[in-house]
Structures are given as C-alpha cells and as structure tokens.
Amino acid sequence: MKPSRWIAAGLVAVATAAALNAVPATAGRPYDPTAQSLRALAQRHGLYVGTAVDMAALDNAAEPRYRELVGSEFSTVTAENVMKWESLEPTRGTYDWGPADELVAFARQHHQRVRGHVLVWHNQLPAWLTSGVEDGSIDTAELRRILRDHITAVVRHFKGRIWQWDVVNEAVSDPWDTPSTLHYKGFWAEHLGPGYIADAFRWARAADPNALLFYNDYNIEAFGSGNPADDKTQFVYEMARDLRARGVPIDGVGSQGHLGTQYGNYDTLQVAAALRKFAGLGLATAFTEVDVRSQLTAGVRAGDSAEINPRLQASAANFSTLLRACLAERHCLSFTLWGFTDKHSWVPGAFSDPPEGLATVYDENYQPKRSYQELKADLIFAGPPFVRPRVPQQPRR
C-alpha cells in the first residue's frame, strides 16, 4: 500500500513554513526564525545540515518540489547511490561519472558541500568484481590492487569537490550475527583481512590531501557495556584509537543514526557522551544517514490516529535527540538526513516483514512533520554557553 493512502486518512497536515529564507526585520514585521530553512538556522552554529539525494527524483521535471527543497533546506548533499561502486564502475575499467558529477554540480550551484559516499563497502559492488573473486579469476593480490585503484580513481576524480568521504562503511558486525562476538565482517575483511581499512584511508589521503576522511557505521550512537566483544560503539572506538595511534589519516567517525520508534534508543546525554569520547581521540564526528522508521501496523495503514500520533511523536523525539547531541559537541560537523520525504524513502523497500515507514521529516506530499519542526526548534533555541560554533577539522597527513 502506498503510504499516501493512510497518511491522508489519518494525519492532520502541518502548516508549511511561511518562507524558506529570511526577510529583513522591521517594526511592522519582526524577525521570525520559524520562517528560516534548516540550513540557515544551522549556520549560526557552524553546523551543516544535509540530505541524501535520489538522483532520479532530483531529475524528475514532474516533481519540482523535491529539487527545490534539496537546494533550499540543506547545506550539504550526499549521493544516495550514484557514488557507490556498482554505479560508478559497472564494467571493469569503465567509469560512469555522469550522475555523480551532476550532483556535485548541483551542490556547487546551490553553495552546498558534498559528502562522498562511499569508497569501500561490502554491499552494492559490481558483479564483475564479486564473480571474479568467486570463480578465482581475481586473486588476493589483484583484489588489493583493484581496491587501491578504485579508491585512487574516485577520489582523484572528485578531488577538491568533496568535503567528507565515507572511506570505509559498516566494517563491524553486530551482536546478533554469527559468531556473536563482534568482529570485522563482509567481503573485504573476508578476502583481504582487516588491514584493508588502514590501507583505504592511506590511499584516499594520497589521492586528496584536503578531504576529511571518515569511518561510517550504524548502531554506534551511544556506548553500551563498554566491552568490545558485544558493544559495537566500543569496538569502533578502539578501532579508531588504534588507527590514530598508527598514524592512519582518519579524520572522523560517522554515526549513521538509523533509528526506529519500536526500540528503546537513547537519550541526548548518552549520545552526547559518545560524541565527546570520539572527539577525545582528536576526531571529528557527524551524523550521516539519519532517519527514524516506524512499524506500519494494520492500525497505522488504516489511518488510526491513536497509532499514528505516538509514532510521529516518538520519531520527532529521536530526531531531536541526535541533533541536540550533535549541537552539544563542537566537533560534530554535520547532520545528514537519509532522504527527507517519505515519497522517496528507502525504508519501505528495505523493511517489509513487518512493513516499516514514516521515516523522514516530510510526508509524501512534502508537508513538514512534527520531526521537522522539532529539528527547527532545536536549531532556533540552542545557544551559548552549552552550544557553541563548530571546531573546524583539519585533514590529517
């Protein structure tokens, strides 16, 4: 069922902000911060607010509102898919830069920064690579060369145009995996061992001395037991500490921020404490893929406000928790939504048993939800002495 059917039946529309940009205050028209965009409100804190971009939606002439909001509400953009390996190099040795270059050009036109996503990940790899390893035509030595060459080619192509690169993504297992003890997982660890992580950062730095280089992962919003055997945040912290100690040019850690209202999740102080601990390593932090999904029960799909409203309120609270924690830690440089409208959210396609959705800050009709308004309120009302401008991060050599 398309979400618009039950949203229309069960939700009361939230009024759209009167304007996206500021108008000069006068005696007859006082300054109204609620009329500001997210990017304008975040600018006061030196914080960049971004979104992942679906290039098909951006290019859809029948849907101008998507393009308008990407350009006006956000100060950074991330390619949702077009910078992933299978998109950039579908045929070995032949790169398709077109869609990614288009996004970078859009960002430049709209005075936005770009987060590059992603150089090394075990998913969305081209078939020629995975099948070559599987049938033995690509051995370990060649695989390492292929990885080096890919990182070098991509980073050099975008050199000077990418603010932050997600160099390595989701390299660490979860406690519910087999074995349950946390470990390095996935295609690259299986075939090259965990040393590929340090190599990837060194190759990326050699290709662009000025981009900020991030490790990116999910379920690292707050610390748990403190035991790296079952606390993923602790595992990633110790990994980052080890990389720093060995002189690996890692500049930051990105916490994806994929949350769900059906879980306990975290409070702001827990999340801020985690960001502060990573900052203690000399690292920048960022929230890189924030969304908050909800289970689409029969009642939600039927438009039952008694089921819909608590989910909208819980979603807003979770978005706010992450943003307030980021504001509280001066080394948290950016806050990126993984899509901003339910019309183009990845969640319903990825979570179908049970079905989930309602994950973004705008509904399918581009009306802002309570979560959008809470993000805006956090940016408006935060300030000194506990919220101060960001500390710029210098790329490590």
C-alpha beads as a LAMMPS data file, in Angstrom:
LAMMPS data file: protein, C-alpha beads

397 atoms
396 bonds

1 atom types
1 bond types

-500.0 500.0 xlo xhi
-500.0 500.0 ylo yhi
-500.0 500.0 zlo zhi

Masses

1 110.0

Atoms # bond

1 1 1 0.000 0.000 0.000
2 1 1 1.348 3.431 -0.872
3 1 1 1.928 5.413 2.331
4 1 1 -0.021 8.381 0.946
5 1 1 -3.286 6.461 1.361
6 1 1 -3.026 6.056 5.101
7 1 1 -1.247 9.337 5.709
8 1 1 -4.097 11.180 4.008
9 1 1 -6.617 9.251 6.071
10 1 1 -5.020 9.636 9.465
11 1 1 -2.785 12.684 9.641
12 1 1 -3.566 16.293 10.216
13 1 1 -1.409 18.328 7.844
14 1 1 1.247 20.518 9.389
15 1 1 1.330 24.039 8.018
16 1 1 4.222 24.746 5.703
17 1 1 6.734 27.356 6.893
18 1 1 5.810 30.787 5.553
19 1 1 9.081 31.214 3.727
20 1 1 12.333 29.372 3.279
21 1 1 14.616 32.359 3.595
22 1 1 14.844 35.243 5.984
23 1 1 13.197 38.572 5.341
24 1 1 14.592 41.721 6.955
25 1 1 13.010 42.551 10.294
26 1 1 11.107 45.828 10.512
27 1 1 8.976 47.469 13.166
28 1 1 5.894 46.147 11.423
29 1 1 7.353 42.762 10.581
30 1 1 9.600 41.365 13.337
31 1 1 12.176 38.698 12.583
32 1 1 10.594 35.238 12.527
33 1 1 13.114 32.388 12.876
34 1 1 10.477 29.776 12.104
35 1 1 10.428 31.111 8.536
36 1 1 14.076 30.121 8.104
37 1 1 15.333 26.964 6.389
38 1 1 17.186 24.295 8.311
39 1 1 20.427 25.297 6.593
40 1 1 20.022 28.950 7.578
41 1 1 19.254 28.122 11.197
42 1 1 22.173 25.689 11.431
43 1 1 24.571 28.259 10.002
44 1 1 24.502 30.182 13.294
45 1 1 26.118 27.146 14.934
46 1 1 28.591 26.476 12.121
47 1 1 26.725 23.201 11.566
48 1 1 25.988 21.765 8.130
49 1 1 22.581 20.116 7.670
50 1 1 22.268 17.751 4.737
51 1 1 20.277 15.127 2.930
52 1 1 20.917 12.064 0.811
53 1 1 19.749 12.704 -2.742
54 1 1 17.869 10.347 -5.066
55 1 1 19.094 11.460 -8.498
56 1 1 16.009 10.124 -10.297
57 1 1 13.825 12.322 -8.103
58 1 1 16.163 15.294 -8.494
59 1 1 15.916 14.992 -12.296
60 1 1 12.161 14.439 -12.397
61 1 1 10.651 17.511 -14.048
62 1 1 7.214 16.437 -12.833
63 1 1 8.370 16.775 -9.242
64 1 1 9.978 20.232 -8.889
65 1 1 9.339 20.396 -5.142
66 1 1 11.960 17.719 -4.490
67 1 1 14.654 19.690 -6.298
68 1 1 13.544 22.948 -4.687
69 1 1 13.798 21.569 -1.149
70 1 1 17.149 19.851 -1.716
71 1 1 18.557 23.181 -2.843
72 1 1 16.938 25.412 -0.223
73 1 1 16.726 23.416 3.015
74 1 1 20.167 21.792 3.100
75 1 1 23.777 22.933 3.128
76 1 1 25.276 19.521 2.290
77 1 1 24.252 16.704 -0.043
78 1 1 25.170 13.032 -0.192
79 1 1 24.656 10.754 -3.167
80 1 1 22.237 8.070 -2.048
81 1 1 23.543 5.591 -4.639
82 1 1 25.398 7.131 -7.574
83 1 1 28.826 7.211 -5.894
84 1 1 28.684 3.544 -4.897
85 1 1 30.970 1.172 -6.757
86 1 1 28.328 -0.678 -8.770
87 1 1 27.065 2.660 -10.094
88 1 1 30.440 4.236 -10.828
89 1 1 32.161 1.225 -12.427
90 1 1 29.522 -1.238 -13.656
91 1 1 32.017 -2.571 -16.221
92 1 1 35.600 -3.105 -15.196
93 1 1 37.755 -0.159 -16.186
94 1 1 34.838 1.923 -17.473
95 1 1 33.533 4.616 -15.150
96 1 1 30.180 6.355 -15.410
97 1 1 30.744 9.694 -13.694
98 1 1 27.673 11.416 -15.115
99 1 1 25.059 11.225 -12.308
100 1 1 27.620 11.845 -9.552
101 1 1 29.098 14.797 -11.426
102 1 1 25.588 16.165 -11.840
103 1 1 25.032 16.090 -8.077
104 1 1 28.358 17.802 -7.428
105 1 1 27.461 20.496 -9.979
106 1 1 24.056 20.947 -8.320
107 1 1 25.781 21.372 -4.964
108 1 1 28.134 23.981 -6.348
109 1 1 25.248 25.879 -7.894
110 1 1 23.437 25.911 -4.549
111 1 1 26.518 26.691 -2.430
112 1 1 26.466 23.303 -0.746
113 1 1 29.193 20.954 0.437
114 1 1 29.288 17.298 -0.628
115 1 1 29.742 14.180 1.478
116 1 1 31.198 11.408 -0.674
117 1 1 29.525 8.054 -0.064
118 1 1 31.107 5.522 -0.240
119 1 1 34.584 4.273 -1.213
120 1 1 34.714 0.831 0.455
121 1 1 31.634 -1.180 1.390
122 1 1 30.732 -4.847 1.139
123 1 1 27.361 -4.099 -0.498
124 1 1 26.458 -2.726 -3.939
125 1 1 29.653 -3.995 -5.506
126 1 1 29.773 -4.582 -9.274
127 1 1 29.075 -8.136 -10.427
128 1 1 32.377 -8.355 -12.316
129 1 1 34.247 -7.896 -9.037
130 1 1 32.349 -10.328 -6.830
131 1 1 32.043 -13.014 -9.517
132 1 1 35.735 -12.696 -10.363
133 1 1 36.689 -13.355 -6.753
134 1 1 34.182 -16.186 -6.520
135 1 1 35.433 -18.021 -9.618
136 1 1 39.099 -17.428 -8.785
137 1 1 39.916 -15.220 -11.764
138 1 1 40.723 -12.394 -9.311
139 1 1 43.207 -13.488 -6.637
140 1 1 44.030 -11.725 -3.374
141 1 1 46.921 -9.667 -4.728
142 1 1 44.877 -8.462 -7.686
143 1 1 41.888 -7.715 -5.480
144 1 1 44.029 -5.434 -3.327
145 1 1 45.289 -3.627 -6.433
146 1 1 41.726 -3.250 -7.708
147 1 1 40.641 -1.705 -4.406
148 1 1 43.609 0.679 -4.382
149 1 1 42.997 1.693 -7.976
150 1 1 39.280 2.252 -7.392
151 1 1 39.816 4.462 -4.343
152 1 1 42.513 6.403 -6.161
153 1 1 40.456 6.901 -9.312
154 1 1 37.307 8.010 -7.493
155 1 1 38.975 10.343 -5.013
156 1 1 41.149 11.916 -7.704
157 1 1 38.155 12.435 -9.969
158 1 1 36.346 14.424 -7.277
159 1 1 39.476 15.989 -5.755
160 1 1 38.768 19.396 -4.318
161 1 1 34.995 18.944 -4.604
162 1 1 34.285 16.570 -1.690
163 1 1 34.230 17.848 1.894
164 1 1 33.935 14.492 3.693
165 1 1 34.488 10.988 2.323
166 1 1 32.957 7.885 3.897
167 1 1 36.098 5.883 3.234
168 1 1 35.070 2.609 4.896
169 1 1 31.450 1.768 5.662
170 1 1 29.963 -0.841 8.031
171 1 1 33.074 -2.946 8.569
172 1 1 31.986 -4.224 12.008
173 1 1 29.490 -6.994 12.773
174 1 1 26.505 -6.889 15.118
175 1 1 25.954 -8.853 18.339
176 1 1 23.165 -10.848 16.660
177 1 1 25.454 -12.032 13.849
178 1 1 27.221 -15.395 13.869
179 1 1 29.542 -15.507 15.702
180 1 1 28.011 -13.117 18.224
181 1 1 31.387 -11.754 19.320
182 1 1 31.981 -8.546 17.385
183 1 1 34.420 -8.859 14.513
184 1 1 35.321 -7.383 11.131
185 1 1 32.753 -8.597 8.619
186 1 1 31.953 -8.617 4.945
187 1 1 33.557 -9.119 1.564
188 1 1 36.697 -7.075 2.146
189 1 1 37.554 -8.472 5.571
190 1 1 36.939 -11.993 4.293
191 1 1 39.268 -11.635 1.337
192 1 1 41.855 -9.065 2.450
193 1 1 41.731 -9.165 6.239
194 1 1 41.116 -6.122 8.468
195 1 1 44.295 -4.420 7.237
196 1 1 42.322 -3.119 4.251
197 1 1 40.816 -0.420 6.492
198 1 1 44.122 1.347 7.156
199 1 1 45.133 0.871 3.519
200 1 1 41.905 2.500 2.319
201 1 1 42.470 5.603 4.417
202 1 1 46.076 5.919 3.279
203 1 1 45.127 5.538 -0.389
204 1 1 42.326 8.089 -0.037
205 1 1 44.630 10.589 1.648
206 1 1 47.242 10.175 -1.081
207 1 1 44.573 10.939 -3.683
208 1 1 43.214 14.055 -1.947
209 1 1 45.203 15.695 0.870
210 1 1 42.346 18.054 1.759
211 1 1 39.213 15.913 2.067
212 1 1 38.090 14.828 5.524
213 1 1 38.194 11.030 5.792
214 1 1 35.523 9.238 7.847
215 1 1 34.766 5.744 9.066
216 1 1 30.967 5.287 8.884
217 1 1 28.707 2.764 10.668
218 1 1 25.276 2.161 12.207
219 1 1 24.347 1.306 15.823
220 1 1 27.171 3.438 17.228
221 1 1 25.058 6.300 18.606
222 1 1 25.887 5.528 22.262
223 1 1 28.084 3.240 24.330
224 1 1 26.680 0.095 25.928
225 1 1 28.561 -2.369 28.089
226 1 1 31.980 -0.969 27.254
227 1 1 33.117 -4.461 26.253
228 1 1 34.292 -4.524 22.620
229 1 1 33.116 -8.130 22.367
230 1 1 29.467 -7.026 22.415
231 1 1 29.428 -3.195 22.424
232 1 1 29.740 -2.052 18.809
233 1 1 30.421 1.557 19.734
234 1 1 33.291 0.455 21.971
235 1 1 34.644 -1.773 19.196
236 1 1 34.613 1.124 16.723
237 1 1 36.131 3.462 19.316
238 1 1 39.040 1.087 19.917
239 1 1 39.474 0.573 16.179
240 1 1 39.635 4.338 15.624
241 1 1 42.028 4.765 18.530
242 1 1 44.303 2.095 17.079
243 1 1 44.216 3.678 13.619
244 1 1 45.117 7.068 15.094
245 1 1 47.949 5.550 17.137
246 1 1 49.406 4.017 13.966
247 1 1 49.301 7.319 12.111
248 1 1 46.476 6.295 9.770
249 1 1 44.902 9.505 8.361
250 1 1 41.400 9.052 9.748
251 1 1 39.729 12.401 10.449
252 1 1 36.328 11.415 11.752
253 1 1 33.716 8.822 12.657
254 1 1 30.233 8.985 11.177
255 1 1 27.283 7.616 13.113
256 1 1 24.531 6.774 10.650
257 1 1 21.617 7.351 13.009
258 1 1 19.130 4.864 11.542
259 1 1 16.664 4.576 14.433
260 1 1 13.228 3.007 14.921
261 1 1 10.414 4.077 17.214
262 1 1 9.833 0.468 18.284
263 1 1 13.208 0.392 20.064
264 1 1 14.343 1.911 23.358
265 1 1 17.012 4.010 21.646
266 1 1 18.962 6.626 23.612
267 1 1 18.672 9.924 25.416
268 1 1 20.538 13.053 24.409
269 1 1 23.104 12.821 27.200
270 1 1 24.088 9.273 26.194
271 1 1 24.613 10.274 22.590
272 1 1 26.495 13.448 23.501
273 1 1 28.801 11.419 25.755
274 1 1 29.665 9.107 22.849
275 1 1 30.429 12.033 20.541
276 1 1 32.577 13.605 23.236
277 1 1 34.579 10.422 23.699
278 1 1 35.342 10.154 19.969
279 1 1 36.313 13.837 19.981
280 1 1 38.788 12.959 22.730
281 1 1 40.698 10.948 20.127
282 1 1 41.118 14.110 18.061
283 1 1 38.380 13.045 15.654
284 1 1 35.505 14.930 14.104
285 1 1 32.072 13.317 14.255
286 1 1 28.963 13.540 12.112
287 1 1 25.503 12.055 11.860
288 1 1 25.467 10.765 8.319
289 1 1 22.241 8.867 7.487
290 1 1 19.575 9.906 9.971
291 1 1 16.046 8.572 9.724
292 1 1 13.559 7.200 12.250
293 1 1 11.298 4.452 10.946
294 1 1 8.096 3.061 12.460
295 1 1 6.232 -0.194 12.069
296 1 1 3.245 0.187 9.767
297 1 1 0.721 -1.797 11.709
298 1 1 -2.758 -2.516 10.402
299 1 1 -3.969 0.400 12.518
300 1 1 -1.409 2.782 11.019
301 1 1 -2.290 1.691 7.499
302 1 1 -5.976 2.158 8.301
303 1 1 -5.343 5.724 9.452
304 1 1 -5.917 5.192 13.190
305 1 1 -4.662 8.391 14.836
306 1 1 -4.247 6.545 18.146
307 1 1 -1.491 4.526 16.483
308 1 1 -0.117 7.163 14.127
309 1 1 0.297 10.038 16.563
310 1 1 2.513 8.233 19.100
311 1 1 4.808 7.170 16.256
312 1 1 5.084 10.721 14.931
313 1 1 5.865 11.997 18.421
314 1 1 8.443 9.264 19.064
315 1 1 10.024 9.952 15.689
316 1 1 10.345 13.653 16.457
317 1 1 11.908 12.875 19.826
318 1 1 14.518 10.608 18.249
319 1 1 15.464 13.096 15.531
320 1 1 15.765 15.756 18.221
321 1 1 17.921 13.559 20.465
322 1 1 20.543 13.136 17.755
323 1 1 20.564 16.782 16.704
324 1 1 20.805 18.125 20.256
325 1 1 23.702 15.786 20.983
326 1 1 25.444 16.982 17.830
327 1 1 24.886 20.618 18.783
328 1 1 26.339 19.959 22.224
329 1 1 29.619 18.572 20.822
330 1 1 31.588 21.184 18.895
331 1 1 33.452 18.553 16.872
332 1 1 30.178 17.274 15.376
333 1 1 30.393 18.947 11.979
334 1 1 27.315 17.838 10.066
335 1 1 23.874 16.294 10.446
336 1 1 22.617 14.475 7.358
337 1 1 19.151 13.015 6.805
338 1 1 18.953 9.834 4.721
339 1 1 16.317 11.318 2.498
340 1 1 13.858 13.953 3.651
341 1 1 10.473 12.862 2.222
342 1 1 8.546 9.627 2.686
343 1 1 7.841 9.697 -1.033
344 1 1 11.455 8.732 -1.740
345 1 1 12.485 6.904 1.429
346 1 1 14.480 3.675 1.182
347 1 1 12.802 2.285 4.307
348 1 1 9.600 0.688 2.908
349 1 1 11.629 -1.184 0.309
350 1 1 14.148 -2.444 2.863
351 1 1 11.831 -3.288 5.781
352 1 1 8.814 -5.276 4.669
353 1 1 8.458 -8.009 7.309
354 1 1 6.907 -6.318 9.208
355 1 1 6.414 -3.286 6.959
356 1 1 8.007 -0.066 8.144
357 1 1 7.949 3.536 7.005
358 1 1 7.200 7.089 8.202
359 1 1 10.971 7.519 8.424
360 1 1 11.646 11.066 7.229
361 1 1 10.816 14.661 8.188
362 1 1 8.419 15.417 5.307
363 1 1 5.405 13.335 4.330
364 1 1 4.707 12.098 0.799
365 1 1 3.092 15.413 -0.104
366 1 1 6.146 17.408 1.013
367 1 1 4.420 18.668 4.119
368 1 1 6.769 19.017 7.116
369 1 1 6.067 16.674 10.007
370 1 1 6.480 17.205 13.726
371 1 1 10.040 15.876 13.426
372 1 1 10.946 18.679 11.013
373 1 1 9.510 21.269 13.366
374 1 1 11.438 19.850 16.318
375 1 1 14.714 19.946 14.373
376 1 1 13.975 23.559 13.521
377 1 1 13.142 24.361 17.157
378 1 1 16.403 22.777 18.349
379 1 1 18.368 24.960 15.948
380 1 1 16.445 28.088 16.949
381 1 1 16.615 27.745 20.714
382 1 1 20.106 26.264 21.144
383 1 1 22.898 28.642 22.006
384 1 1 25.687 29.594 24.432
385 1 1 27.049 28.632 26.833
386 1 1 26.427 24.956 26.064
387 1 1 26.052 25.150 22.293
388 1 1 28.885 26.964 20.550
389 1 1 30.179 27.119 16.971
390 1 1 31.848 24.063 15.479
391 1 1 35.585 23.379 15.726
392 1 1 36.903 23.077 12.139
393 1 1 38.678 19.798 11.419
394 1 1 41.954 19.788 9.501
395 1 1 42.699 16.745 7.304
396 1 1 45.401 14.531 8.794
397 1 1 48.513 13.980 6.744

Bonds

1 1 1 2
2 1 2 3
3 1 3 4
4 1 4 5
5 1 5 6
6 1 6 7
7 1 7 8
8 1 8 9
9 1 9 10
10 1 10 11
11 1 11 12
12 1 12 13
13 1 13 14
14 1 14 15
15 1 15 16
16 1 16 17
17 1 17 18
18 1 18 19
19 1 19 20
20 1 20 21
21 1 21 22
22 1 22 23
23 1 23 24
24 1 24 25
25 1 25 26
26 1 26 27
27 1 27 28
28 1 28 29
29 1 29 30
30 1 30 31
31 1 31 32
32 1 32 33
33 1 33 34
34 1 34 35
35 1 35 36
36 1 36 37
37 1 37 38
38 1 38 39
39 1 39 40
40 1 40 41
41 1 41 42
42 1 42 43
43 1 43 44
44 1 44 45
45 1 45 46
46 1 46 47
47 1 47 48
48 1 48 49
49 1 49 50
50 1 50 51
51 1 51 52
52 1 52 53
53 1 53 54
54 1 54 55
55 1 55 56
56 1 56 57
57 1 57 58
58 1 58 59
59 1 59 60
60 1 60 61
61 1 61 62
62 1 62 63
63 1 63 64
64 1 64 65
65 1 65 66
66 1 66 67
67 1 67 68
68 1 68 69
69 1 69 70
70 1 70 71
71 1 71 72
72 1 72 73
73 1 73 74
74 1 74 75
75 1 75 76
76 1 76 77
77 1 77 78
78 1 78 79
79 1 79 80
80 1 80 81
81 1 81 82
82 1 82 83
83 1 83 84
84 1 84 85
85 1 85 86
86 1 86 87
87 1 87 88
88 1 88 89
89 1 89 90
90 1 90 91
91 1 91 92
92 1 92 93
93 1 93 94
94 1 94 95
95 1 95 96
96 1 96 97
97 1 97 98
98 1 98 99
99 1 99 100
100 1 100 101
101 1 101 102
102 1 102 103
103 1 103 104
104 1 104 105
105 1 105 106
106 1 106 107
107 1 107 108
108 1 108 109
109 1 109 110
110 1 110 111
111 1 111 112
112 1 112 113
113 1 113 114
114 1 114 115
115 1 115 116
116 1 116 117
117 1 117 118
118 1 118 119
119 1 119 120
120 1 120 121
121 1 121 122
122 1 122 123
123 1 123 124
124 1 124 125
125 1 125 126
126 1 126 127
127 1 127 128
128 1 128 129
129 1 129 130
130 1 130 131
131 1 131 132
132 1 132 133
133 1 133 134
134 1 134 135
135 1 135 136
136 1 136 137
137 1 137 138
138 1 138 139
139 1 139 140
140 1 140 141
141 1 141 142
142 1 142 143
143 1 143 144
144 1 144 145
145 1 145 146
146 1 146 147
147 1 147 148
148 1 148 149
149 1 149 150
150 1 150 151
151 1 151 152
152 1 152 153
153 1 153 154
154 1 154 155
155 1 155 156
156 1 156 157
157 1 157 158
158 1 158 159
159 1 159 160
160 1 160 161
161 1 161 162
162 1 162 163
163 1 163 164
164 1 164 165
165 1 165 166
166 1 166 167
167 1 167 168
168 1 168 169
169 1 169 170
170 1 170 171
171 1 171 172
172 1 172 173
173 1 173 174
174 1 174 175
175 1 175 176
176 1 176 177
177 1 177 178
178 1 178 179
179 1 179 180
180 1 180 181
181 1 181 182
182 1 182 183
183 1 183 184
184 1 184 185
185 1 185 186
186 1 186 187
187 1 187 188
188 1 188 189
189 1 189 190
190 1 190 191
191 1 191 192
192 1 192 193
193 1 193 194
194 1 194 195
195 1 195 196
196 1 196 197
197 1 197 198
198 1 198 199
199 1 199 200
200 1 200 201
201 1 201 202
202 1 202 203
203 1 203 204
204 1 204 205
205 1 205 206
206 1 206 207
207 1 207 208
208 1 208 209
209 1 209 210
210 1 210 211
211 1 211 212
212 1 212 213
213 1 213 214
214 1 214 215
215 1 215 216
216 1 216 217
217 1 217 218
218 1 218 219
219 1 219 220
220 1 220 221
221 1 221 222
222 1 222 223
223 1 223 224
224 1 224 225
225 1 225 226
226 1 226 227
227 1 227 228
228 1 228 229
229 1 229 230
230 1 230 231
231 1 231 232
232 1 232 233
233 1 233 234
234 1 234 235
235 1 235 236
236 1 236 237
237 1 237 238
238 1 238 239
239 1 239 240
240 1 240 241
241 1 241 242
242 1 242 243
243 1 243 244
244 1 244 245
245 1 245 246
246 1 246 247
247 1 247 248
248 1 248 249
249 1 249 250
250 1 250 251
251 1 251 252
252 1 252 253
253 1 253 254
254 1 254 255
255 1 255 256
256 1 256 257
257 1 257 258
258 1 258 259
259 1 259 260
260 1 260 261
261 1 261 262
262 1 262 263
263 1 263 264
264 1 264 265
265 1 265 266
266 1 266 267
267 1 267 268
268 1 268 269
269 1 269 270
270 1 270 271
271 1 271 272
272 1 272 273
273 1 273 274
274 1 274 275
275 1 275 276
276 1 276 277
277 1 277 278
278 1 278 279
279 1 279 280
280 1 280 281
281 1 281 282
282 1 282 283
283 1 283 284
284 1 284 285
285 1 285 286
286 1 286 287
287 1 287 288
288 1 288 289
289 1 289 290
290 1 290 291
291 1 291 292
292 1 292 293
293 1 293 294
294 1 294 295
295 1 295 296
296 1 296 297
297 1 297 298
298 1 298 299
299 1 299 300
300 1 300 301
301 1 301 302
302 1 302 303
303 1 303 304
304 1 304 305
305 1 305 306
306 1 306 307
307 1 307 308
308 1 308 309
309 1 309 310
310 1 310 311
311 1 311 312
312 1 312 313
313 1 313 314
314 1 314 315
315 1 315 316
316 1 316 317
317 1 317 318
318 1 318 319
319 1 319 320
320 1 320 321
321 1 321 322
322 1 322 323
323 1 323 324
324 1 324 325
325 1 325 326
326 1 326 327
327 1 327 328
328 1 328 329
329 1 329 330
330 1 330 331
331 1 331 332
332 1 332 333
333 1 333 334
334 1 334 335
335 1 335 336
336 1 336 337
337 1 337 338
338 1 338 339
339 1 339 340
340 1 340 341
341 1 341 342
342 1 342 343
343 1 343 344
344 1 344 345
345 1 345 346
346 1 346 347
347 1 347 348
348 1 348 349
349 1 349 350
350 1 350 351
351 1 351 352
352 1 352 353
353 1 353 354
354 1 354 355
355 1 355 356
356 1 356 357
357 1 357 358
358 1 358 359
359 1 359 360
360 1 360 361
361 1 361 362
362 1 362 363
363 1 363 364
364 1 364 365
365 1 365 366
366 1 366 367
367 1 367 368
368 1 368 369
369 1 369 370
370 1 370 371
371 1 371 372
372 1 372 373
373 1 373 374
374 1 374 375
375 1 375 376
376 1 376 377
377 1 377 378
378 1 378 379
379 1 379 380
380 1 380 381
381 1 381 382
382 1 382 383
383 1 383 384
384 1 384 385
385 1 385 386
386 1 386 387
387 1 387 388
388 1 388 389
389 1 389 390
390 1 390 391
391 1 391 392
392 1 392 393
393 1 393 394
394 1 394 395
395 1 395 396
396 1 396 397
